Amino acid sequence: MTKPVNIRELALGILQEITEEEAYSHVVLREVLEKYQYLEKRDRAFISRVVEGTLEHMIQLDYIIEQFSNVPVYNMKPLIRNLLRMSVYQLKYMDSVPDSAVCNEAVKLAQRRGFYNLKGFVNGVLRNMARRLSQVRYPDPAKEPLHYLSVKYSFPVWMLSKWVAQFGYATTEKICRDSHMEKGTVVRCNLQKASREEIIAELERDGITVREHPYLEYALIISDYNYIRAVSAFKKGWIQVQDISSMLVAEVAAPNWGDYCIDVCAAPGGKALHISEKLMGSGYVEARDISEQKVRLMQENIERSNAINIRAVVKDATLYDEESFQKADIVLADVPCSGLGVIGKKQDIKYKMSEKRQTDIIRLQRKILSVVQEYVRPGGVLIYSTCTVGADENQYNIKWFLENYPFELESIDPYLCDDLKCKTTSGGYIQLLPGVHESDGFFIARLRRLEDEPAYEEESWSETDEPAYEEESWSETEEPAYEEAERLGADVLPYEEPVRFRTELRNEENRPETNPAYEQEKQSESGNRANADWEPSAHYEEDDGMLEAEEGIEYLD
């Protein structure tokens, strides 16, 4: 006989793993739901909703808790902290759950987990909150605009400060708002196996709602299905789950018949497979990644697609491969990044990321670029892409790269629809923004290796080197977001378009270690455990395939 399962306890355990043990939300949720797949669909949906919703609104939930508790959130026992968070989420966002049930179950759970002496505290805070939740006073957007955005959308202040300086306040709010929107699933049609019309008809026969994507004719947005692996078009290999931003990488790469291509950070293989399809059986694609696990994942997708001109291999992008020297017509460098462009799919990213971690990631990105640029033949193409937003990992990296290696940016206008063309695309890159574009946040740049290479001084690499930032002259009047950012209290330098780059001056007072305001700001960031050990290699090894736990959707980025 199956032992009864407390679904709230399961949700609490998942939140503990994510917030206290730095586990990845989509991985933990998937594993738990697979382990307890015998649960009713209603119970599985409850677990997903509570976990994902608590993560989505965590800074706001902490703000509310501190209106009713004399104990600051970060002084609470971790289990009690997460128990209160998930309970407040149910009170505020789940009308179908009675307030009394939320309070009673939380008290029972506190006692069940060994916190008998704190059950009175949990009961008092939650019952007081249930009576007065509508009376909570939130930050005034006119007086505290950044704090207002942080609490309303649950984004760390340091992240909002950078975005406001780069994109302006209104665009920053669009980015934040978009992360809370429910969206359909974007799929790429494999037109070598079936026509778009056949694929749409097959999907509709399964009762799935289909909408065409405005950016690419072979991209569809689907909804009203239960499990993607049960969809006949998916089982036949006619569709791949892949965001439109990821599809645009292959469009910008624009492979020619017979090209030899290397994808250096390929897992789970979506972009490599897309290029393989564009080659129509010709040429060759080598899809590389760092671990056997990732290569197995890619191989499964390759076999399901029946692709014949692609192979998945284990290779570390940070280690030079002499056999690949100037061998490739196209190199894809979709490098590990902060992932700030896909927060809508992985809400815990915004709490795990910090400025120091981002600096470590930038160092890794530049190390990879310094190695893989050697694989591009003279006249060949390097595609640099990330699933993040902001100049630090994107424009500044491109500026650094052009200063050190014999490449030049090349217009990507010929490969994009009119809706996406802008000042920067003619200059060789595009920054896609959630809420502004109908896509994830994504950066794509196309660089061509010069036929006649100028002489460059060899750059020595050190793992401890700070990414180089130098000051350049510019006019503040050229950047409309600058004055607004300064007025709103954003303390980072603005982002400049289209291909003029301004780099950040890293002086001592701006370093987190020496800035007194840093510690104060850190305390306001829900989920940001600044002292946790973290290495960029660990981020690099983590599987970046995204999965919607409730539906089992794997995103081939």
Solvent accessible surface area in square Angstrom, and as a share of the most:
residue,aa,sasa,rsa
1,M,242,1.08
2,T,86,0.50
3,K,161,0.68
4,P,119,0.75
5,V,45,0.26
6,N,48,0.25
7,I,32,0.16
8,R,39,0.14
9,E,37,0.16
10,L,31,0.15
11,A,0,0.00
12,L,0,0.00
13,G,26,0.25
14,I,2,0.01
15,L,0,0.00
16,Q,34,0.15
17,E,67,0.30
18,I,4,0.02
19,T,12,0.07
20,E,41,0.18
21,E,117,0.53
22,E,43,0.19
23,A,23,0.18
24,Y,54,0.21
25,S,11,0.07
26,H,10,0.05
27,V,29,0.17
28,V,6,0.04
29,L,4,0.02
30,R,60,0.22
31,E,96,0.43
32,V,23,0.13
33,L,4,0.02
34,E,101,0.45
35,K,144,0.61
36,Y,39,0.15
37,Q,130,0.58
38,Y,121,0.46
39,L,24,0.12
40,E,108,0.49
41,K,133,0.56
42,R,180,0.66
43,D,30,0.16
44,R,54,0.20
45,A,31,0.24
46,F,29,0.12
47,I,0,0.00
48,S,0,0.00
49,R,110,0.40
50,V,0,0.00
51,V,1,0.00
52,E,73,0.33
53,G,3,0.03
54,T,0,0.00
55,L,4,0.02
56,E,32,0.14
57,H,23,0.10
58,M,1,0.00
59,I,9,0.05
60,Q,13,0.06
61,L,0,0.00
62,D,12,0.06
63,Y,44,0.17
64,I,0,0.00
65,I,0,0.00
66,E,81,0.36
67,Q,85,0.38
68,F,27,0.11
69,S,13,0.08
70,N,156,0.80
71,V,57,0.33
72,P,65,0.41
73,V,1,0.00
74,Y,76,0.29
75,N,111,0.57
76,M,15,0.07
77,K,114,0.48
78,P,54,0.34
79,L,13,0.06
80,I,2,0.01
81,R,19,0.07
82,N,0,0.00
83,L,1,0.01
84,L,0,0.00
85,R,2,0.01
86,M,2,0.01
87,S,2,0.02
88,V,0,0.00
89,Y,9,0.04
90,Q,3,0.01
91,L,17,0.08
92,K,64,0.27
93,Y,65,0.25
94,M,13,0.06
95,D,138,0.72
96,S,103,0.67
97,V,18,0.10
98,P,82,0.52
99,D,66,0.34
100,S,60,0.39
101,A,32,0.25
102,V,2,0.01
103,C,1,0.01
104,N,63,0.32
105,E,48,0.22
106,A,3,0.02
107,V,27,0.16
108,K,126,0.53
109,L,4,0.02
110,A,0,0.00
111,Q,83,0.37
112,R,149,0.55
113,R,91,0.33
114,G,64,0.61
115,F,46,0.19
116,Y,134,0.51
117,N,127,0.65
118,L,48,0.24
119,K,60,0.25
120,G,51,0.49
121,F,56,0.23
122,V,0,0.00
123,N,50,0.26
124,G,40,0.38
125,V,8,0.05
126,L,0,0.00
127,R,84,0.30
128,N,38,0.19
129,M,0,0.00
130,A,30,0.23
131,R,171,0.62
132,R,104,0.38
133,L,32,0.16
134,S,114,0.73
135,Q,119,0.53
136,V,16,0.09
137,R,202,0.74
138,Y,87,0.33
139,P,11,0.07
140,D,59,0.30
141,P,66,0.42
142,A,92,0.71
143,K,164,0.70
144,E,79,0.35
145,P,17,0.11
146,L,16,0.08
147,H,64,0.29
148,Y,41,0.16
149,L,0,0.00
150,S,2,0.02
151,V,4,0.02
152,K,87,0.37
153,Y,13,0.05
154,S,0,0.00
155,F,1,0.01
156,P,1,0.00
157,V,31,0.18
158,W,14,0.05
159,M,1,0.00
160,L,0,0.00
161,S,6,0.04
162,K,17,0.07
163,W,5,0.02
164,V,0,0.00
165,A,0,0.00
166,Q,14,0.06
167,F,30,0.12
168,G,7,0.07
169,Y,37,0.14
170,A,69,0.53
171,T,30,0.17
172,T,0,0.00
173,E,28,0.13
174,K,90,0.38
175,I,5,0.03
176,C,0,0.00
177,R,108,0.39
178,D,22,0.12
179,S,11,0.07
180,H,45,0.20
181,M,113,0.51
182,E,176,0.79
183,K,125,0.53
184,G,29,0.28
185,T,9,0.05
186,V,18,0.10
187,V,0,0.00
188,R,1,0.00
189,C,3,0.02
190,N,5,0.02
191,L,83,0.41
192,Q,100,0.44
193,K,64,0.27
194,A,7,0.06
195,S,48,0.31
196,R,62,0.23
197,E,112,0.50
198,E,93,0.42
199,I,0,0.00
200,I,33,0.17
201,A,38,0.30
202,E,17,0.08
203,L,0,0.00
204,E,99,0.44
205,R,171,0.62
206,D,71,0.37
207,G,54,0.52
208,I,7,0.04
209,T,71,0.41
210,V,29,0.17
211,R,127,0.46
212,E,92,0.41
213,H,9,0.04
214,P,68,0.43
215,Y,24,0.09
216,L,21,0.11
217,E,123,0.55
218,Y,27,0.10
219,A,1,0.00
220,L,0,0.00
221,I,15,0.08
222,I,0,0.00
223,S,41,0.26
224,D,102,0.53
225,Y,30,0.11
226,N,107,0.55
227,Y,102,0.39
228,I,1,0.00
229,R,95,0.35
230,A,64,0.50
231,V,7,0.04
232,S,26,0.17
233,A,0,0.00
234,F,14,0.06
235,K,125,0.53
236,K,97,0.41
237,G,0,0.00
238,W,45,0.16
239,I,0,0.00
240,Q,0,0.00
241,V,1,0.01
242,Q,0,0.00
243,D,9,0.04
244,I,0,0.00
245,S,1,0.01
246,S,0,0.00
247,M,0,0.00
248,L,2,0.01
249,V,1,0.00
250,A,0,0.00
251,E,30,0.13
252,V,0,0.00
253,A,1,0.01
254,A,31,0.24
255,P,20,0.12
256,N,105,0.54
257,W,193,0.68
258,G,41,0.39
259,D,18,0.09
260,Y,41,0.15
261,C,1,0.01
262,I,1,0.00
263,D,3,0.01
264,V,1,0.01
265,C,12,0.07
266,A,2,0.02
267,A,2,0.01
268,P,0,0.00
269,G,3,0.03
270,G,0,0.00
271,K,3,0.01
272,A,0,0.00
273,L,1,0.01
274,H,6,0.03
275,I,1,0.00
276,S,3,0.02
277,E,23,0.11
278,K,70,0.30
279,L,1,0.01
280,M,131,0.58
281,G,37,0.35
282,S,13,0.08
283,G,33,0.31
284,Y,64,0.24
285,V,1,0.01
286,E,9,0.04
287,A,1,0.00
288,R,9,0.03
289,D,4,0.02
290,I,35,0.18
291,S,33,0.22
292,E,108,0.48
293,Q,116,0.51
294,K,9,0.04
295,V,17,0.10
296,R,141,0.51
297,L,30,0.15
298,M,1,0.00
299,Q,64,0.29
300,E,109,0.49
301,N,12,0.06
302,I,9,0.05
303,E,109,0.49
304,R,57,0.21
305,S,6,0.04
306,N,106,0.54
307,A,25,0.20
308,I,149,0.76
309,N,10,0.05
310,I,16,0.08
311,R,124,0.45
312,A,12,0.09
313,V,17,0.10
314,V,64,0.37
315,K,67,0.29
316,D,41,0.21
317,A,6,0.05
318,T,19,0.11
319,L,118,0.59
320,Y,105,0.40
321,D,25,0.13
322,E,135,0.60
323,E,145,0.65
324,S,3,0.02
325,F,105,0.44
326,Q,50,0.22
327,K,106,0.45
328,A,0,0.00
329,D,27,0.14
330,I,5,0.03
331,V,0,0.00
332,L,2,0.01
333,A,0,0.00
334,D,21,0.11
335,V,5,0.03
336,P,19,0.12
337,C,7,0.04
338,S,3,0.02
339,G,6,0.05
340,L,6,0.03
341,G,4,0.03
342,V,6,0.04
343,I,5,0.03
344,G,45,0.43
345,K,59,0.25
346,K,17,0.07
347,Q,18,0.08
348,D,5,0.03
349,I,21,0.11
350,K,0,0.00
351,Y,6,0.02
352,K,26,0.11
353,M,11,0.05
354,S,8,0.05
355,E,48,0.21
356,K,120,0.51
357,R,19,0.07
358,Q,11,0.05
359,T,13,0.08
360,D,14,0.07
361,I,0,0.00
362,I,1,0.01
363,R,33,0.12
364,L,16,0.08
365,Q,0,0.00
366,R,6,0.02
367,K,54,0.23
368,I,0,0.00
369,L,1,0.00
370,S,16,0.10
371,V,20,0.12
372,V,0,0.00
373,Q,7,0.03
374,E,52,0.23
375,Y,3,0.01
376,V,0,0.00
377,R,88,0.32
378,P,47,0.29
379,G,4,0.04
380,G,1,0.01
381,V,7,0.04
382,L,0,0.00
383,I,1,0.00
384,Y,0,0.00
385,S,1,0.01
386,T,0,0.00
387,C,31,0.18
388,T,0,0.00
389,V,3,0.02
390,G,6,0.06
391,A,1,0.01
392,D,7,0.04
393,E,1,0.00
394,N,0,0.00
395,Q,2,0.01
396,Y,11,0.04
397,N,0,0.00
398,I,1,0.00
399,K,27,0.11
400,W,19,0.07
401,F,1,0.00
402,L,45,0.23
403,E,99,0.44
404,N,35,0.18
405,Y,28,0.11
406,P,9,0.06
407,F,9,0.04
408,E,90,0.40
409,L,36,0.18
410,E,50,0.22
411,S,42,0.27
412,I,0,0.00
413,D,36,0.19
414,P,101,0.63
415,Y,59,0.22
416,L,14,0.07
417,C,38,0.23
418,D,114,0.59
419,D,105,0.54
420,L,3,0.02
421,K,86,0.36
422,C,69,0.41
423,K,131,0.55
424,T,4,0.02
425,T,0,0.00
426,S,63,0.41
427,G,19,0.19
428,G,0,0.00
429,Y,0,0.00
430,I,3,0.01
431,Q,16,0.07
432,L,0,0.00
433,L,15,0.08
434,P,12,0.07
435,G,35,0.34
436,V,72,0.41
437,H,40,0.18
438,E,70,0.31
439,S,12,0.08
440,D,16,0.08
441,G,0,0.00
442,F,4,0.02
443,F,0,0.00
444,I,0,0.00
445,A,0,0.00
446,R,10,0.04
447,L,1,0.00
448,R,70,0.25
449,R,10,0.04
450,L,49,0.24
451,E,120,0.54
452,D,128,0.66
453,E,76,0.34
454,P,65,0.41
455,A,108,0.83
456,Y,84,0.32
457,E,164,0.74
458,E,172,0.77
459,E,64,0.29
460,S,99,0.64
461,W,84,0.29
462,S,44,0.28
463,E,105,0.47
464,T,119,0.69
465,D,63,0.33
466,E,71,0.32
467,P,10,0.06
468,A,64,0.50
469,Y,23,0.09
470,E,115,0.52
471,E,108,0.48
472,E,60,0.27
473,S,116,0.75
474,W,60,0.21
475,S,43,0.28
476,E,90,0.40
477,T,125,0.73
478,E,87,0.39
479,E,18,0.08
480,P,119,0.75
481,A,9,0.07
482,Y,38,0.14
483,E,125,0.56
484,E,50,0.22
485,A,3,0.02
486,E,110,0.49
487,R,174,0.63
488,L,21,0.11
489,G,50,0.48
490,A,10,0.08
491,D,107,0.56
492,V,25,0.14
493,L,49,0.24
494,P,1,0.01
495,Y,12,0.04
496,E,14,0.06
497,E,63,0.28
498,P,30,0.19
499,V,59,0.34
500,R,118,0.43
501,F,21,0.09
502,R,21,0.08
503,T,10,0.06
504,E,23,0.10
505,L,74,0.37
506,R,59,0.22
507,N,47,0.24
508,E,103,0.46
509,E,114,0.51
510,N,76,0.39
511,R,73,0.27
512,P,34,0.21
513,E,134,0.60
514,T,72,0.42
515,N,40,0.20
516,P,119,0.75
517,A,59,0.46
518,Y,38,0.15
519,E,90,0.41
520,Q,144,0.64
521,E,47,0.21
522,K,25,0.11
523,Q,108,0.48
524,S,54,0.35
525,E,3,0.01
526,S,3,0.02
527,G,11,0.10
528,N,12,0.06
529,R,74,0.27
530,A,39,0.31
531,N,137,0.70
532,A,28,0.22
533,D,143,0.74
534,W,50,0.17
535,E,110,0.49
536,P,24,0.15
537,S,59,0.38
538,A,55,0.43
539,H,39,0.17
540,Y,9,0.04
541,E,95,0.43
542,E,49,0.22
543,D,29,0.15
544,D,65,0.34
545,G,4,0.04
546,M,5,0.02
547,L,17,0.08
548,E,68,0.30
549,A,10,0.07
550,E,77,0.35
551,E,48,0.22
552,G,11,0.11
553,I,0,0.00
554,E,27,0.12
555,Y,8,0.03
556,L,4,0.02
557,D,18,0.09
